[in-house]
Amino acid sequence: MTTVHMKIASVAPEQASQPWIHRLITQFDVTLNILQANIDKDFGWAFVQLTGTVEEIQRATAWLHTTGLHVEPVERSVSA
């Protein structure tokens, strides 16, 4: 399993109200842990931990990029 820490931020008000966290955990085989977040009606950011296979994390991250959200990887670790 691989664990990736990333910061995800909305860059437009309409993105802050979208259910992207729900979509991540229902459309991809990853575990999402919200470590810290600040979300309001106009802007939001979340520092999250994604755990799963490398392939699923790559798929989930690629999808996040298609949403227009700002995605910034912070740290990655691999465990057996």
mmCIF file of the N, C-alpha and C atoms, coordinates in Angstrom:
data_MODEL
# 
_entry.id   MODEL 
# 
loop_
_atom_site.group_PDB 
_atom_site.id 
_atom_site.type_symbol 
_atom_site.label_atom_id 
_atom_site.label_alt_id 
_atom_site.label_comp_id 
_atom_site.label_asym_id 
_atom_site.label_entity_id 
_atom_site.label_seq_id 
_atom_site.pdbx_PDB_ins_code 
_atom_site.Cartn_x 
_atom_site.Cartn_y 
_atom_site.Cartn_z 
_atom_site.occupancy 
_atom_site.B_iso_or_equiv 
_atom_site.pdbx_formal_charge 
_atom_site.auth_seq_id 
_atom_site.auth_comp_id 
_atom_site.auth_asym_id 
_atom_site.auth_atom_id 
_atom_site.pdbx_PDB_model_num 
ATOM 1   N N  . MET A 1 1  ? 0.832   -1.183 0.000   1.00 0.00 ? 1  MET A N  1 
ATOM 2   C CA . MET A 1 1  ? 0.000   0.000  0.000   1.00 0.00 ? 1  MET A CA 1 
ATOM 3   C C  . MET A 1 1  ? 0.877   1.247  0.000   1.00 0.00 ? 1  MET A C  1 
ATOM 4   N N  . THR A 1 2  ? 0.348   2.275  -0.580  1.00 0.00 ? 2  THR A N  1 
ATOM 5   C CA . THR A 1 2  ? 1.036   3.553  -0.663  1.00 0.00 ? 2  THR A CA 1 
ATOM 6   C C  . THR A 1 2  ? 0.197   4.609  0.040   1.00 0.00 ? 2  THR A C  1 
ATOM 7   N N  . THR A 1 3  ? 0.868   5.523  0.692   1.00 0.00 ? 3  THR A N  1 
ATOM 8   C CA . THR A 1 3  ? 0.191   6.643  1.344   1.00 0.00 ? 3  THR A CA 1 
ATOM 9   C C  . THR A 1 3  ? 0.752   7.939  0.784   1.00 0.00 ? 3  THR A C  1 
ATOM 10  N N  . VAL A 1 4  ? -0.140  8.829  0.405   1.00 0.00 ? 4  VAL A N  1 
ATOM 11  C CA . VAL A 1 4  ? 0.245   10.121 -0.147  1.00 0.00 ? 4  VAL A CA 1 
ATOM 12  C C  . VAL A 1 4  ? -0.455  11.213 0.655   1.00 0.00 ? 4  VAL A C  1 
ATOM 13  N N  . HIS A 1 5  ? 0.302   12.214 1.053   1.00 0.00 ? 5  HIS A N  1 
ATOM 14  C CA . HIS A 1 5  ? -0.273  13.398 1.688   1.00 0.00 ? 5  HIS A CA 1 
ATOM 15  C C  . HIS A 1 5  ? -0.308  14.494 0.637   1.00 0.00 ? 5  HIS A C  1 
ATOM 16  N N  . MET A 1 6  ? -1.431  15.194 0.560   1.00 0.00 ? 6  MET A N  1 
ATOM 17  C CA . MET A 1 6  ? -1.541  16.272 -0.414  1.00 0.00 ? 6  MET A CA 1 
ATOM 18  C C  . MET A 1 6  ? -2.450  17.371 0.099   1.00 0.00 ? 6  MET A C  1 
ATOM 19  N N  . LYS A 1 7  ? -2.223  18.550 -0.438  1.00 0.00 ? 7  LYS A N  1 
ATOM 20  C CA . LYS A 1 7  ? -3.103  19.679 -0.166  1.00 0.00 ? 7  LYS A CA 1 
ATOM 21  C C  . LYS A 1 7  ? -3.947  19.893 -1.410  1.00 0.00 ? 7  LYS A C  1 
ATOM 22  N N  . ILE A 1 8  ? -5.242  19.996 -1.213  1.00 0.00 ? 8  ILE A N  1 
ATOM 23  C CA . ILE A 1 8  ? -6.181  20.209 -2.307  1.00 0.00 ? 8  ILE A CA 1 
ATOM 24  C C  . ILE A 1 8  ? -6.925  21.507 -2.012  1.00 0.00 ? 8  ILE A C  1 
ATOM 25  N N  . ALA A 1 9  ? -6.950  22.412 -2.982  1.00 0.00 ? 9  ALA A N  1 
ATOM 26  C CA . ALA A 1 9  ? -7.602  23.705 -2.765  1.00 0.00 ? 9  ALA A CA 1 
ATOM 27  C C  . ALA A 1 9  ? -8.490  24.068 -3.942  1.00 0.00 ? 9  ALA A C  1 
ATOM 28  N N  . SER A 1 10 ? -9.606  24.703 -3.633  1.00 0.00 ? 10 SER A N  1 
ATOM 29  C CA . SER A 1 10 ? -10.465 25.224 -4.694  1.00 0.00 ? 10 SER A CA 1 
ATOM 30  C C  . SER A 1 10 ? -9.890  26.559 -5.155  1.00 0.00 ? 10 SER A C  1 
ATOM 31  N N  . VAL A 1 11 ? -10.053 26.833 -6.435  1.00 0.00 ? 11 VAL A N  1 
ATOM 32  C CA . VAL A 1 11 ? -9.561  28.101 -6.977  1.00 0.00 ? 11 VAL A CA 1 
ATOM 33  C C  . VAL A 1 11 ? -10.710 28.964 -7.488  1.00 0.00 ? 11 VAL A C  1 
ATOM 34  N N  . ALA A 1 12 ? -11.933 28.450 -7.376  1.00 0.00 ? 12 ALA A N  1 
ATOM 35  C CA . ALA A 1 12 ? -13.126 29.192 -7.785  1.00 0.00 ? 12 ALA A CA 1 
ATOM 36  C C  . ALA A 1 12 ? -14.250 28.876 -6.798  1.00 0.00 ? 12 ALA A C  1 
ATOM 37  N N  . PRO A 1 13 ? -15.129 29.826 -6.516  1.00 0.00 ? 13 PRO A N  1 
ATOM 38  C CA . PRO A 1 13 ? -16.190 29.603 -5.534  1.00 0.00 ? 13 PRO A CA 1 
ATOM 39  C C  . PRO A 1 13 ? -17.058 28.377 -5.811  1.00 0.00 ? 13 PRO A C  1 
ATOM 40  N N  . GLU A 1 14 ? -17.353 28.091 -7.076  1.00 0.00 ? 14 GLU A N  1 
ATOM 41  C CA . GLU A 1 14 ? -18.215 26.944 -7.378  1.00 0.00 ? 14 GLU A CA 1 
ATOM 42  C C  . GLU A 1 14 ? -17.557 25.604 -7.032  1.00 0.00 ? 14 GLU A C  1 
ATOM 43  N N  . GLN A 1 15 ? -16.243 25.555 -6.965  1.00 0.00 ? 15 GLN A N  1 
ATOM 44  C CA . GLN A 1 15 ? -15.551 24.312 -6.607  1.00 0.00 ? 15 GLN A CA 1 
ATOM 45  C C  . GLN A 1 15 ? -15.685 23.983 -5.123  1.00 0.00 ? 15 GLN A C  1 
ATOM 46  N N  . ALA A 1 16 ? -15.796 24.992 -4.277  1.00 0.00 ? 16 ALA A N  1 
ATOM 47  C CA . ALA A 1 16 ? -15.857 24.763 -2.832  1.00 0.00 ? 16 ALA A CA 1 
ATOM 48  C C  . ALA A 1 16 ? -17.111 24.000 -2.432  1.00 0.00 ? 16 ALA A C  1 
ATOM 49  N N  . SER A 1 17 ? -18.164 24.104 -3.224  1.00 0.00 ? 17 SER A N  1 
ATOM 50  C CA . SER A 1 17 ? -19.414 23.428 -2.873  1.00 0.00 ? 17 SER A CA 1 
ATOM 51  C C  . SER A 1 17 ? -19.588 22.079 -3.566  1.00 0.00 ? 17 SER A C  1 
ATOM 52  N N  . GLN A 1 18 ? -18.620 21.658 -4.350  1.00 0.00 ? 18 GLN A N  1 
ATOM 53  C CA . GLN A 1 18 ? -18.717 20.382 -5.056  1.00 0.00 ? 18 GLN A CA 1 
ATOM 54  C C  . GLN A 1 18 ? -18.350 19.219 -4.131  1.00 0.00 ? 18 GLN A C  1 
ATOM 55  N N  . PRO A 1 19 ? -18.983 18.056 -4.309  1.00 0.00 ? 19 PRO A N  1 
ATOM 56  C CA . PRO A 1 19 ? -18.720 16.905 -3.435  1.00 0.00 ? 19 PRO A CA 1 
ATOM 57  C C  . PRO A 1 19 ? -17.515 16.077 -3.880  1.00 0.00 ? 19 PRO A C  1 
ATOM 58  N N  . TRP A 1 20 ? -16.361 16.718 -4.039  1.00 0.00 ? 20 TRP A N  1 
ATOM 59  C CA . TRP A 1 20 ? -15.191 15.989 -4.547  1.00 0.00 ? 20 TRP A CA 1 
ATOM 60  C C  . TRP A 1 20 ? -14.675 14.958 -3.556  1.00 0.00 ? 20 TRP A C  1 
ATOM 61  N N  . ILE A 1 21 ? -14.827 15.170 -2.262  1.00 0.00 ? 21 ILE A N  1 
ATOM 62  C CA . ILE A 1 21 ? -14.390 14.166 -1.280  1.00 0.00 ? 21 ILE A CA 1 
ATOM 63  C C  . ILE A 1 21 ? -15.247 12.914 -1.425  1.00 0.00 ? 21 ILE A C  1 
ATOM 64  N N  . HIS A 1 22 ? -16.544 13.096 -1.545  1.00 0.00 ? 22 HIS A N  1 
ATOM 65  C CA . HIS A 1 22 ? -17.450 11.960 -1.745  1.00 0.00 ? 22 HIS A CA 1 
ATOM 66  C C  . HIS A 1 22 ? -17.081 11.192 -3.015  1.00 0.00 ? 22 HIS A C  1 
ATOM 67  N N  . ARG A 1 23 ? -16.828 11.904 -4.081  1.00 0.00 ? 23 ARG A N  1 
ATOM 68  C CA . ARG A 1 23 ? -16.475 11.244 -5.343  1.00 0.00 ? 23 ARG A CA 1 
ATOM 69  C C  . ARG A 1 23 ? -15.163 10.475 -5.234  1.00 0.00 ? 23 ARG A C  1 
ATOM 70  N N  . LEU A 1 24 ? -14.198 11.023 -4.527  1.00 0.00 ? 24 LEU A N  1 
ATOM 71  C CA . LEU A 1 24 ? -12.921 10.314 -4.348  1.00 0.00 ? 24 LEU A CA 1 
ATOM 72  C C  . LEU A 1 24 ? -13.117 8.961  -3.679  1.00 0.00 ? 24 LEU A C  1 
ATOM 73  N N  . ILE A 1 25 ? -13.929 8.928  -2.623  1.00 0.00 ? 25 ILE A N  1 
ATOM 74  C CA . ILE A 1 25 ? -14.058 7.672  -1.877  1.00 0.00 ? 25 ILE A CA 1 
ATOM 75  C C  . ILE A 1 25 ? -15.063 6.708  -2.488  1.00 0.00 ? 25 ILE A C  1 
ATOM 76  N N  . THR A 1 26 ? -15.924 7.178  -3.395  1.00 0.00 ? 26 THR A N  1 
ATOM 77  C CA . THR A 1 26 ? -16.868 6.259  -4.030  1.00 0.00 ? 26 THR A CA 1 
ATOM 78  C C  . THR A 1 26 ? -16.409 5.799  -5.410  1.00 0.00 ? 26 THR A C  1 
ATOM 79  N N  . GLN A 1 27 ? -15.615 6.595  -6.109  1.00 0.00 ? 27 GLN A N  1 
ATOM 80  C CA . GLN A 1 27 ? -15.201 6.239  -7.465  1.00 0.00 ? 27 GLN A CA 1 
ATOM 81  C C  . GLN A 1 27 ? -13.826 5.587  -7.539  1.00 0.00 ? 27 GLN A C  1 
ATOM 82  N N  . PHE A 1 28 ? -13.059 5.671  -6.460  1.00 0.00 ? 28 PHE A N  1 
ATOM 83  C CA . PHE A 1 28 ? -11.705 5.123  -6.473  1.00 0.00 ? 28 PHE A CA 1 
ATOM 84  C C  . PHE A 1 28 ? -11.505 4.255  -5.238  1.00 0.00 ? 28 PHE A C  1 
ATOM 85  N N  . ASP A 1 29 ? -10.683 3.237  -5.371  1.00 0.00 ? 29 ASP A N  1 
ATOM 86  C CA . ASP A 1 29 ? -10.419 2.317  -4.261  1.00 0.00 ? 29 ASP A CA 1 
ATOM 87  C C  . ASP A 1 29 ? -9.293  2.884  -3.399  1.00 0.00 ? 29 ASP A C  1 
ATOM 88  N N  . VAL A 1 30 ? -9.592  3.983  -2.727  1.00 0.00 ? 30 VAL A N  1 
ATOM 89  C CA . VAL A 1 30 ? -8.630  4.638  -1.844  1.00 0.00 ? 30 VAL A CA 1 
ATOM 90  C C  . VAL A 1 30 ? -9.313  4.943  -0.513  1.00 0.00 ? 30 VAL A C  1 
ATOM 91  N N  . THR A 1 31 ? -8.497  5.033  0.509   1.00 0.00 ? 31 THR A N  1 
ATOM 92  C CA . THR A 1 31 ? -8.970  5.494  1.811   1.00 0.00 ? 31 THR A CA 1 
ATOM 93  C C  . THR A 1 31 ? -8.538  6.941  1.953   1.00 0.00 ? 31 THR A C  1 
ATOM 94  N N  . LEU A 1 32 ? -9.467  7.788  2.327   1.00 0.00 ? 32 LEU A N  1 
ATOM 95  C CA . LEU A 1 32 ? -9.190  9.214  2.466   1.00 0.00 ? 32 LEU A CA 1 
ATOM 96  C C  . LEU A 1 32 ? -9.287  9.588  3.935   1.00 0.00 ? 32 LEU A C  1 
ATOM 97  N N  . ASN A 1 33 ? -8.270  10.257 4.427   1.00 0.00 ? 33 ASN A N  1 
ATOM 98  C CA . ASN A 1 33 ? -8.257  10.758 5.789   1.00 0.00 ? 33 ASN A CA 1 
ATOM 99  C C  . ASN A 1 33 ? -8.037  12.266 5.714   1.00 0.00 ? 33 ASN A C  1 
ATOM 100 N N  . ILE A 1 34 ? -8.978  13.040 6.217   1.00 0.00 ? 34 ILE A N  1 
ATOM 101 C CA . ILE A 1 34 ? -8.838  14.495 6.231   1.00 0.00 ? 34 ILE A CA 1 
ATOM 102 C C  . ILE A 1 34 ? -8.040  14.866 7.473   1.00 0.00 ? 34 ILE A C  1 
ATOM 103 N N  . LEU A 1 35 ? -6.847  15.385 7.272   1.00 0.00 ? 35 LEU A N  1 
ATOM 104 C CA . LEU A 1 35 ? -5.969  15.733 8.382   1.00 0.00 ? 35 LEU A CA 1 
ATOM 105 C C  . LEU A 1 35 ? -6.220  17.148 8.890   1.00 0.00 ? 35 LEU A C  1 
ATOM 106 N N  . GLN A 1 36 ? -6.563  18.039 7.977   1.00 0.00 ? 36 GLN A N  1 
ATOM 107 C CA . GLN A 1 36 ? -6.857  19.428 8.334   1.00 0.00 ? 36 GLN A CA 1 
ATOM 108 C C  . GLN A 1 36 ? -7.620  20.035 7.165   1.00 0.00 ? 36 GLN A C  1 
ATOM 109 N N  . ALA A 1 37 ? -8.558  20.922 7.437   1.00 0.00 ? 37 ALA A N  1 
ATOM 110 C CA . ALA A 1 37 ? -9.323  21.541 6.352   1.00 0.00 ? 37 ALA A CA 1 
ATOM 111 C C  . ALA A 1 37 ? -9.921  22.864 6.801   1.00 0.00 ? 37 ALA A C  1 
ATOM 112 N N  . ASN A 1 38 ? -10.203 23.693 5.806   1.00 0.00 ? 38 ASN A N  1 
ATOM 113 C CA . ASN A 1 38 ? -10.900 24.954 6.023   1.00 0.00 ? 38 ASN A CA 1 
ATOM 114 C C  . ASN A 1 38 ? -11.747 25.184 4.779   1.00 0.00 ? 38 ASN A C  1 
ATOM 115 N N  . ILE A 1 39 ? -13.051 25.035 4.914   1.00 0.00 ? 39 ILE A N  1 
ATOM 116 C CA . ILE A 1 39 ? -13.942 25.131 3.761   1.00 0.00 ? 39 ILE A CA 1 
ATOM 117 C C  . ILE A 1 39 ? -15.095 26.059 4.110   1.00 0.00 ? 39 ILE A C  1 
ATOM 118 N N  . ASP A 1 40 ? -15.344 27.033 3.240   1.00 0.00 ? 40 ASP A N  1 
ATOM 119 C CA . ASP A 1 40 ? -16.526 27.872 3.392   1.00 0.00 ? 40 ASP A CA 1 
ATOM 120 C C  . ASP A 1 40 ? -17.208 27.981 2.033   1.00 0.00 ? 40 ASP A C  1 
ATOM 121 N N  . LYS A 1 41 ? -18.158 28.881 1.892   1.00 0.00 ? 41 LYS A N  1 
ATOM 122 C CA . LYS A 1 41 ? -18.945 28.912 0.655   1.00 0.00 ? 41 LYS A CA 1 
ATOM 123 C C  . LYS A 1 41 ? -18.169 29.391 -0.567  1.00 0.00 ? 41 LYS A C  1 
ATOM 124 N N  . ASP A 1 42 ? -17.084 30.130 -0.381  1.00 0.00 ? 42 ASP A N  1 
ATOM 125 C CA . ASP A 1 42 ? -16.343 30.678 -1.515  1.00 0.00 ? 42 ASP A CA 1 
ATOM 126 C C  . ASP A 1 42 ? -14.997 30.023 -1.788  1.00 0.00 ? 42 ASP A C  1 
ATOM 127 N N  . PHE A 1 43 ? -14.428 29.398 -0.796  1.00 0.00 ? 43 PHE A N  1 
ATOM 128 C CA . PHE A 1 43 ? -13.081 28.862 -0.944  1.00 0.00 ? 43 PHE A CA 1 
ATOM 129 C C  . PHE A 1 43 ? -12.904 27.714 0.036   1.00 0.00 ? 43 PHE A C  1 
ATOM 130 N N  . GLY A 1 44 ? -12.056 26.783 -0.330  1.00 0.00 ? 44 GLY A N  1 
ATOM 131 C CA . GLY A 1 44 ? -11.768 25.702 0.601   1.00 0.00 ? 44 GLY A CA 1 
ATOM 132 C C  . GLY A 1 44 ? -10.443 25.049 0.289   1.00 0.00 ? 44 GLY A C  1 
ATOM 133 N N  . TRP A 1 45 ? -9.857  24.473 1.319   1.00 0.00 ? 45 TRP A N  1 
ATOM 134 C CA . TRP A 1 45 ? -8.654  23.673 1.139   1.00 0.00 ? 45 TRP A CA 1 
ATOM 135 C C  . TRP A 1 45 ? -8.701  22.536 2.146   1.00 0.00 ? 45 TRP A C  1 
ATOM 136 N N  . ALA A 1 46 ? -8.033  21.456 1.805   1.00 0.00 ? 46 ALA A N  1 
ATOM 137 C CA . ALA A 1 46 ? -7.956  20.308 2.707   1.00 0.00 ? 46 ALA A CA 1 
ATOM 138 C C  . ALA A 1 46 ? -6.581  19.677 2.578   1.00 0.00 ? 46 ALA A C  1 
ATOM 139 N N  . PHE A 1 47 ? -6.004  19.340 3.708   1.00 0.00 ? 47 PHE A N  1 
ATOM 140 C CA . PHE A 1 47 ? -4.768  18.572 3.752   1.00 0.00 ? 47 PHE A CA 1 
ATOM 141 C C  . PHE A 1 47 ? -5.209  17.145 4.028   1.00 0.00 ? 47 PHE A C  1 
ATOM 142 N N  . VAL A 1 48 ? -5.002  16.245 3.056   1.00 0.00 ? 48 VAL A N  1 
ATOM 143 C CA . VAL A 1 48 ? -5.540  14.891 3.156   1.00 0.00 ? 48 VAL A CA 1 
ATOM 144 C C  . VAL A 1 48 ? -4.448  13.841 3.010   1.00 0.00 ? 48 VAL A C  1 
ATOM 145 N N  . GLN A 1 49 ? -4.799  12.648 3.445   1.00 0.00 ? 49 GLN A N  1 
ATOM 146 C CA . GLN A 1 49 ? -3.947  11.476 3.283   1.00 0.00 ? 49 GLN A CA 1 
ATOM 147 C C  . GLN A 1 49 ? -4.740  10.470 2.460   1.00 0.00 ? 49 GLN A C  1 
ATOM 148 N N  . LEU A 1 50 ? -4.187  10.046 1.331   1.00 0.00 ? 50 LEU A N  1 
ATOM 149 C CA . LEU A 1 50 ? -4.792  9.006  0.500   1.00 0.00 ? 50 LEU A CA 1 
ATOM 150 C C  . LEU A 1 50 ? -3.970  7.741  0.654   1.00 0.00 ? 50 LEU A C  1 
ATOM 151 N N  . THR A 1 51 ? -4.647  6.624  0.884   1.00 0.00 ? 51 THR A N  1 
ATOM 152 C CA . THR A 1 51 ? -3.972  5.338  0.991   1.00 0.00 ? 51 THR A CA 1 
ATOM 153 C C  . THR A 1 51 ? -4.620  4.371  0.010   1.00 0.00 ? 51 THR A C  1 
ATOM 154 N N  . GLY A 1 52 ? -3.788  3.624  -0.709  1.00 0.00 ? 52 GLY A N  1 
ATOM 155 C CA . GLY A 1 52 ? -4.272  2.643  -1.671  1.00 0.00 ? 52 GLY A CA 1 
ATOM 156 C C  . GLY A 1 52 ? -3.113  2.159  -2.517  1.00 0.00 ? 52 GLY A C  1 
ATOM 157 N N  . THR A 1 53 ? -3.440  1.462  -3.591  1.00 0.00 ? 53 THR A N  1 
ATOM 158 C CA . THR A 1 53 ? -2.383  1.029  -4.495  1.00 0.00 ? 53 THR A CA 1 
ATOM 159 C C  . THR A 1 53 ? -1.867  2.243  -5.259  1.00 0.00 ? 53 THR A C  1 
ATOM 160 N N  . VAL A 1 54 ? -0.661  2.129  -5.762  1.00 0.00 ? 54 VAL A N  1 
ATOM 161 C CA . VAL A 1 54 ? -0.077  3.224  -6.544  1.00 0.00 ? 54 VAL A CA 1 
ATOM 162 C C  . VAL A 1 54 ? -0.994  3.574  -7.711  1.00 0.00 ? 54 VAL A C  1 
ATOM 163 N N  . GLU A 1 55 ? -1.515  2.552  -8.379  1.00 0.00 ? 55 GLU A N  1 
ATOM 164 C CA . GLU A 1 55 ? -2.365  2.773  -9.547  1.00 0.00 ? 55 GLU A CA 1 
ATOM 165 C C  . GLU A 1 55 ? -3.636  3.538  -9.187  1.00 0.00 ? 55 GLU A C  1 
ATOM 166 N N  . GLU A 1 56 ? -4.294  3.152  -8.093  1.00 0.00 ? 56 GLU A N  1 
ATOM 167 C CA . GLU A 1 56 ? -5.536  3.830  -7.698  1.00 0.00 ? 56 GLU A CA 1 
ATOM 168 C C  . GLU A 1 56 ? -5.272  5.257  -7.254  1.00 0.00 ? 56 GLU A C  1 
ATOM 169 N N  . ILE A 1 57 ? -4.186  5.472  -6.541  1.00 0.00 ? 57 ILE A N  1 
ATOM 170 C CA . ILE A 1 57 ? -3.851  6.839  -6.128  1.00 0.00 ? 57 ILE A CA 1 
ATOM 171 C C  . ILE A 1 57 ? -3.550  7.694  -7.353  1.00 0.00 ? 57 ILE A C  1 
ATOM 172 N N  . GLN A 1 58 ? -2.867  7.127  -8.340  1.00 0.00 ? 58 GLN A N  1 
ATOM 173 C CA . GLN A 1 58 ? -2.594  7.866  -9.577  1.00 0.00 ? 58 GLN A CA 1 
ATOM 174 C C  . GLN A 1 58 ? -3.891  8.199  -10.307 1.00 0.00 ? 58 GLN A C  1 
ATOM 175 N N  . ARG A 1 59 ? -4.815  7.242  -10.372 1.00 0.00 ? 59 ARG A N  1 
ATOM 176 C CA . ARG A 1 59 ? -6.114  7.486  -11.014 1.00 0.00 ? 59 ARG A CA 1 
ATOM 177 C C  . ARG A 1 59 ? -6.883  8.586  -10.290 1.00 0.00 ? 59 ARG A C  1 
ATOM 178 N N  . ALA A 1 60 ? -6.906  8.507  -8.950  1.00 0.00 ? 60 ALA A N  1 
ATOM 179 C CA . ALA A 1 60 ? -7.626  9.498  -8.151  1.00 0.00 ? 60 ALA A CA 1 
ATOM 180 C C  . ALA A 1 60 ? -7.004  10.885 -8.318  1.00 0.00 ? 60 ALA A C  1 
ATOM 181 N N  . THR A 1 61 ? -5.684  10.945 -8.305  1.00 0.00 ? 61 THR A N  1 
ATOM 182 C CA . THR A 1 61 ? -4.993  12.221 -8.461  1.00 0.00 ? 61 THR A CA 1 
ATOM 183 C C  . THR A 1 61 ? -5.229  12.797 -9.857  1.00 0.00 ? 61 THR A C  1 
ATOM 184 N N  . ALA A 1 62 ? -5.192  11.950 -10.872 1.00 0.00 ? 62 ALA A N  1 
ATOM 185 C CA . ALA A 1 62 ? -5.463  12.405 -12.242 1.00 0.00 ? 62 ALA A CA 1 
ATOM 186 C C  . ALA A 1 62 ? -6.877  12.972 -12.337 1.00 0.00 ? 62 ALA A C  1 
ATOM 187 N N  . TRP A 1 63 ? -7.832  12.302 -11.712 1.00 0.00 ? 63 TRP A N  1 
ATOM 188 C CA . TRP A 1 63 ? -9.204  12.809 -11.719 1.00 0.00 ? 63 TRP A CA 1 
ATOM 189 C C  . TRP A 1 63 ? -9.280  14.170 -11.024 1.00 0.00 ? 63 TRP A C  1 
ATOM 190 N N  . LEU A 1 64 ? -8.617  14.306 -9.880  1.00 0.00 ? 64 LEU A N  1 
ATOM 191 C CA . LEU A 1 64 ? -8.622  15.591 -9.168  1.00 0.00 ? 64 LEU A CA 1 
ATOM 192 C C  . LEU A 1 64 ? -8.132  16.719 -10.070 1.00 0.00 ? 64 LEU A C  1 
ATOM 193 N N  . HIS A 1 65 ? -7.105  16.445 -10.864 1.00 0.00 ? 65 HIS A N  1 
ATOM 194 C CA . HIS A 1 65 ? -6.578  17.466 -11.773 1.00 0.00 ? 65 HIS A CA 1 
ATOM 195 C C  . HIS A 1 65 ? -7.617  17.866 -12.821 1.00 0.00 ? 65 HIS A C  1 
ATOM 196 N N  . THR A 1 66 ? -8.487  16.944 -13.236 1.00 0.00 ? 66 THR A N  1 
ATOM 197 C CA . THR A 1 66 ? -9.506  17.277 -14.239 1.00 0.00 ? 66 THR A CA 1 
ATOM 198 C C  . THR A 1 66 ? -10.596 18.173 -13.675 1.00 0.00 ? 66 THR A C  1 
ATOM 199 N N  . THR A 1 67 ? -10.722 18.247 -12.354 1.00 0.00 ? 67 THR A N  1 
ATOM 200 C CA . THR A 1 67 ? -11.766 19.065 -11.730 1.00 0.00 ? 67 THR A CA 1 
ATOM 201 C C  . THR A 1 67 ? -11.401 20.541 -11.678 1.00 0.00 ? 67 THR A C  1 
ATOM 202 N N  . GLY A 1 68 ? -10.140 20.859 -11.914 1.00 0.00 ? 68 GLY A N  1 
ATOM 203 C CA . GLY A 1 68 ? -9.685  22.237 -11.809 1.00 0.00 ? 68 GLY A CA 1 
ATOM 204 C C  . GLY A 1 68 ? -9.217  22.617 -10.416 1.00 0.00 ? 68 GLY A C  1 
ATOM 205 N N  . LEU A 1 69 ? -9.314  21.675 -9.469  1.00 0.00 ? 69 LEU A N  1 
ATOM 206 C CA . LEU A 1 69 ? -8.805  21.933 -8.126  1.00 0.00 ? 69 LEU A CA 1 
ATOM 207 C C  . LEU A 1 69 ? -7.285  22.021 -8.169  1.00 0.00 ? 69 LEU A C  1 
ATOM 208 N N  . HIS A 1 70 ? -6.718  22.784 -7.261  1.00 0.00 ? 70 HIS A N  1 
ATOM 209 C CA . HIS A 1 70 ? -5.260  22.856 -7.137  1.00 0.00 ? 70 HIS A CA 1 
ATOM 210 C C  . HIS A 1 70 ? -4.821  21.685 -6.264  1.00 0.00 ? 70 HIS A C  1 
ATOM 211 N N  . VAL A 1 71 ? -3.974  20.818 -6.810  1.00 0.00 ? 71 VAL A N  1 
ATOM 212 C CA . VAL A 1 71 ? -3.518  19.623 -6.095  1.00 0.00 ? 71 VAL A CA 1 
ATOM 213 C C  . VAL A 1 71 ? -2.013  19.721 -5.916  1.00 0.00 ? 71 VAL A C  1 
ATOM 214 N N  . GLU A 1 72 ? -1.577  19.653 -4.669  1.00 0.00 ? 72 GLU A N  1 
ATOM 215 C CA . GLU A 1 72 ? -0.156  19.789 -4.353  1.00 0.00 ? 72 GLU A CA 1 
ATOM 216 C C  . GLU A 1 72 ? 0.299   18.612 -3.488  1.00 0.00 ? 72 GLU A C  1 
ATOM 217 N N  . PRO A 1 73 ? 1.027   17.641 -4.082  1.00 0.00 ? 73 PRO A N  1 
ATOM 218 C CA . PRO A 1 73 ? 1.547   16.532 -3.270  1.00 0.00 ? 73 PRO A CA 1 
ATOM 219 C C  . PRO A 1 73 ? 2.526   17.065 -2.227  1.00 0.00 ? 73 PRO A C  1 
ATOM 220 N N  . VAL A 1 74 ? 2.460   16.488 -1.030  1.00 0.00 ? 74 VAL A N  1 
ATOM 221 C CA . VAL A 1 74 ? 3.331   16.933 0.044   1.00 0.00 ? 74 VAL A CA 1 
ATOM 222 C C  . VAL A 1 74 ? 4.319   15.843 0.426   1.00 0.00 ? 74 VAL A C  1 
ATOM 223 N N  . GLU A 1 75 ? 3.837   14.604 0.513   1.00 0.00 ? 75 GLU A N  1 
ATOM 224 C CA . GLU A 1 75 ? 4.694   13.516 0.976   1.00 0.00 ? 75 GLU A CA 1 
ATOM 225 C C  . GLU A 1 75 ? 4.123   12.195 0.485   1.00 0.00 ? 75 GLU A C  1 
ATOM 226 N N  . ARG A 1 76 ? 5.013   11.226 0.227   1.00 0.00 ? 76 ARG A N  1 
ATOM 227 C CA . ARG A 1 76 ? 4.578   9.899  -0.206  1.00 0.00 ? 76 ARG A CA 1 
ATOM 228 C C  . ARG A 1 76 ? 5.381   8.856  0.530   1.00 0.00 ? 76 ARG A C  1 
ATOM 229 N N  . SER A 1 77 ? 4.717   7.780  0.950   1.00 0.00 ? 77 SER A N  1 
ATOM 230 C CA . SER A 1 77 ? 5.423   6.663  1.571   1.00 0.00 ? 77 SER A CA 1 
ATOM 231 C C  . SER A 1 77 ? 4.828   5.366  1.061   1.00 0.00 ? 77 SER A C  1 
ATOM 232 N N  . VAL A 1 78 ? 5.659   4.342  0.973   1.00 0.00 ? 78 VAL A N  1 
ATOM 233 C CA . VAL A 1 78 ? 5.239   3.033  0.479   1.00 0.00 ? 78 VAL A CA 1 
ATOM 234 C C  . VAL A 1 78 ? 5.497   2.025  1.574   1.00 0.00 ? 78 VAL A C  1 
ATOM 235 N N  . SER A 1 79 ? 4.501   1.181  1.836   1.00 0.00 ? 79 SER A N  1 
ATOM 236 C CA . SER A 1 79 ? 4.680   0.115  2.822   1.00 0.00 ? 79 SER A CA 1 
ATOM 237 C C  . SER A 1 79 ? 4.229   -1.203 2.228   1.00 0.00 ? 79 SER A C  1 
ATOM 238 N N  . ALA A 1 80 ? 4.728   -2.282 2.782   1.00 0.00 ? 80 ALA A N  1 
ATOM 239 C CA . ALA A 1 80 ? 4.401   -3.619 2.270   1.00 0.00 ? 80 ALA A CA 1 
ATOM 240 C C  . ALA A 1 80 ? 3.068   -4.080 2.772   1.00 0.00 ? 80 ALA A C  1 
# 
